[in-house]
């Protein structure tokens, strides 16, 4: 019936956990064993996982799910937007800013929490970043 109505329900959002996503073994195109789902109007190959911790409160709360779009290139990144940054077997969801050296080369990312009273910003070398994903949606009230 759905196809007769011209509606595509192909599950385009990969649901994973942060631990699996932080490992080098995962690829957005693999993971048959993980759940995939679809939200009407949300298109593209996306990745979703649950947030644990309140570093991005009040914007994103512990227990929320974020849906992220992998960037084709780090150059697509926009300062002060919220991204999932995969580096050093960790995944951080933060506001991200580009940091440049004295020769104006982009060398680092500054990761900033919205809950900046409890969480200080920190720096990650651009070369250590395995993946950068734009947080597109937040689902809340799931827990």
C-alpha positions as CSV (number, residue, x, y, z in Angstrom):
1,X,0.0,0.0,0.0
2,X,2.8,2.4,0.9
3,X,4.5,1.9,-2.4
4,X,1.2,2.3,-4.2
5,X,0.9,5.7,-2.6
6,X,4.4,6.6,-3.8
7,X,5.8,6.7,-0.3
8,X,9.3,5.4,0.3
9,X,9.7,3.7,3.7
10,X,13.2,2.5,3.2
11,X,14.9,2.6,6.6
12,X,17.6,5.2,6.0
13,X,18.7,5.9,9.6
14,X,21.1,3.6,11.2
15,X,20.6,3.3,15.0
16,X,23.8,2.3,16.8
17,X,25.4,2.8,20.2
18,X,28.2,5.2,20.9
19,X,30.7,2.5,21.7
20,X,30.1,0.7,18.3
21,X,30.2,4.0,16.5
22,X,33.5,5.0,18.2
23,X,35.2,1.8,17.1
24,X,37.0,1.8,13.8
25,X,35.1,-1.3,12.6
26,X,31.9,0.5,11.9
27,X,30.9,1.9,8.6
28,X,27.7,3.8,7.9
29,X,27.2,1.5,4.9
30,X,27.6,-1.8,6.9
31,X,25.9,-2.8,10.1
32,X,23.2,-5.1,8.9
33,X,22.9,-6.4,12.5
34,X,22.0,-2.9,13.8
35,X,18.6,-1.4,13.7
36,X,17.6,0.9,10.9
37,X,14.5,3.1,10.9
38,X,12.7,5.8,8.9
39,X,11.2,9.1,10.0
40,X,8.9,10.7,7.4
41,X,10.6,13.8,5.8
42,X,14.0,12.9,7.1
43,X,16.1,11.8,4.1
44,X,19.7,10.8,3.4
45,X,22.0,8.2,4.9
46,X,22.0,9.1,8.6
47,X,23.2,7.7,11.9
48,X,21.4,7.9,15.2
49,X,22.5,7.2,18.8
50,X,21.5,8.1,22.3
51,X,23.1,10.8,24.4
52,X,24.5,10.0,27.8
53,X,25.4,12.9,29.9
54,X,24.3,16.6,30.3
55,X,27.3,18.4,28.7
56,X,24.9,19.8,26.0
57,X,22.1,20.7,28.3
58,X,19.7,22.4,27.9
59,X,19.9,22.0,24.1
60,X,20.4,18.2,24.2
61,X,19.6,16.2,27.3
62,X,20.8,12.9,28.6
63,X,18.6,10.2,27.1
64,X,17.8,12.1,23.9
65,X,18.6,10.5,20.6
66,X,20.4,12.5,18.0
67,X,20.2,11.9,14.2
68,X,23.3,12.9,12.4
69,X,24.4,13.3,8.8
70,X,28.0,12.3,8.0
71,X,29.9,15.1,6.2
72,X,31.5,14.3,2.9
73,X,34.4,16.5,3.9
74,X,35.6,18.3,7.0
75,X,35.4,21.5,4.9
76,X,31.6,21.4,5.1
77,X,31.8,22.1,8.8
78,X,30.2,25.4,10.0
79,X,31.5,27.1,13.2
80,X,29.4,26.9,16.3
81,X,27.0,24.3,14.8
82,X,26.5,21.0,16.7
83,X,28.4,18.0,15.5
84,X,29.2,14.4,16.5
85,X,33.0,14.2,16.5
86,X,34.5,10.8,16.3
87,X,38.2,10.7,17.4
88,X,40.4,8.5,19.6
89,X,37.7,5.9,20.0
90,X,35.3,8.4,21.5
91,X,32.3,10.3,20.2
92,X,31.6,13.8,21.4
93,X,28.5,15.8,20.6
94,X,29.5,19.4,20.9
95,X,29.4,22.8,19.3
96,X,32.5,22.9,17.1
97,X,34.9,25.7,16.1
98,X,37.8,25.7,13.7
99,X,41.2,26.6,15.1
100,X,44.0,27.8,12.9
101,X,47.8,28.0,13.4
102,X,49.8,31.2,12.9
103,X,50.1,30.3,9.2
104,X,46.3,30.2,8.9
105,X,46.2,26.5,8.4
106,X,43.2,24.7,10.0
107,X,44.8,22.4,12.5
108,X,42.4,21.7,15.4
109,X,38.8,21.7,16.5
110,X,37.6,23.4,19.6
111,X,34.7,21.4,21.2
112,X,32.4,23.5,23.3
113,X,29.6,22.3,25.6
114,X,26.4,24.2,25.9
115,X,26.6,23.4,29.6
116,X,29.8,25.5,29.8
117,X,29.5,26.1,33.6
118,X,30.2,22.4,34.3
119,X,32.2,21.4,31.1
120,X,35.2,23.3,29.8
121,X,36.0,23.5,26.1
122,X,38.8,21.3,24.8
123,X,40.8,20.9,21.6
124,X,41.2,18.0,19.3
125,X,43.7,17.7,16.5
126,X,42.1,17.7,13.1
127,X,44.2,14.7,12.0
128,X,42.7,12.7,14.9
129,X,39.2,13.2,13.7
130,X,37.9,10.1,12.0
131,X,34.4,11.3,11.3
132,X,32.4,14.5,11.6
133,X,28.6,14.3,11.5
134,X,26.2,17.2,11.6
135,X,23.5,16.8,14.2
136,X,20.2,17.3,12.3
137,X,17.5,16.2,14.7
138,X,17.0,15.6,18.4
139,X,14.4,13.1,19.6
140,X,13.5,13.5,23.2
141,X,11.1,11.9,25.7
142,X,12.2,8.4,24.7
143,X,13.6,7.3,28.0
